[in-house]
Amino acid sequence: MYRGRQCRERLPLEPSPANLKRAEQFKASVELAIYNGTFDYAVTFPNSKYAQAVGYSTGQIPLEKYLWTWLASKESQLKSSTIEGYSKIVKGVLIPKLGRIPIMLLSRKDIRTALETIDAGNKRLSNIQSCLRSALHEALMDELIESNPMHGWTYARKEALKDDDDIDPLSSEEQRLMIEAANHPQYANFLQFALWTGLRTSELVAICWGDIDWQRNEIKISRAKTSAASEAEAPKTVSGNRDVRILAPAMEALLRQKQFTYMLGQQIFHDPRYDKPYTGDQVLRKSFWMPTIRKAKVRYRNPYQTRHTYASMMLSAGEHPMWVAKQMGHKDWTMIARVYGRWIPADGDTSGEKAVEMFSSKSNVAEKLLKPKAI
């Protein structure tokens, strides 16, 4: 009997006379611990279905119960899209793999063993660990655990080098074919505007007519709308808040779009099927992206490739990487160089020639060294 209820637990022993005696002794030790107030159900029977129902000491809270409590506490602090991502990780990975382990007993070895069984790349594994690390840090601050096994450590598996990457921009001809294949002018306007601004899909569905600075030909980006959020949210980073120059092709699309949504004064782009703003970035894929790409007979890419297309066009034309980074909302140009480096033109590169011209003529060191000495 424990806390007024009868509990039954099975021991992994053969029913021999010796084992029956061991079971009696074990039962007696449990009853003594209950009498002394030192019994912890989860520690004594870690695999029991009853452990959570009858209670456990603070340090023995199962990871599953703590994660749900932690996630609920973060709903008012984090973006809806972040909460949705964390929820998928908690429900789909952490609880099935580690949920029954008491939070105080969770070790780095347990985590590594669980991660080794997951069929995913290092990026996905990093996201999983980021979620768990954050939850355990909170547990450490609340003094539920003495140390965070994730602190200063990240599990990663050795991956084979990829023959290619995820950057697959649309050619000029493919862009033309898709715009022509769009079965509604609003789809064509959206596509052309996306290709010539480099905005994220979540930013495109959130921009409003009031964000346009017609005098400076700029658009202020300060919101993003995903399917997980009930309303548009602020960008995740400071650099995400930015003013983007509206180039001529983007302005053309914008002016054509005025006839459809300008008088409403809200979101610029609407789903013409319902004559309402898009509810999130994922809706675009089914509403027009997939049908348009099939009709145009263009090799499939995801909608995010409009952003990659913009970057590749700007860099191929010789635009400064730092300017491109600012337009796209990156903190600096290092990511531009790393991700889009192959589109930065190298033909006719004269890097270093200005320095030679400026300084070598003054020193003439080489000339002095090569000049034959008089005999």
Secondary structure, 3 states (H helix, E strand, C coil): CECCECCCCCCCCCCCHHHHHHHHHHHHHHHHHHHHCCCCHHHHCCCCCCHHHHCCCHHHCEHHHHHHHHHHHHCCCCCHHHHHHHHHHHHHHHHHHHCCCEHHHCCHHHHHHHHHCCCCCHHHHHHHHHHHHHHHHHHHHCCCCCCCCCCCCCCCCCCCCCCCCCCCCCCHHHHHHHHHHCCCHHHHHHHHHHHCCCCCHHHHCCCEHHHEECCCCEEEECCECCCCCCCCECCCCHHHCEEEECCHHHHHHHHHHHHHHHHHCCECCEECCCCEECCCHHHHHHHHHHHHHHHCCCCCCCCCHHHHHHHHHHHHCCCCHHHHHHHHCCCCCHHHHHHHHHHCCCCCCCCCHHHHHHHHHHHCHHHHHHCCCCC
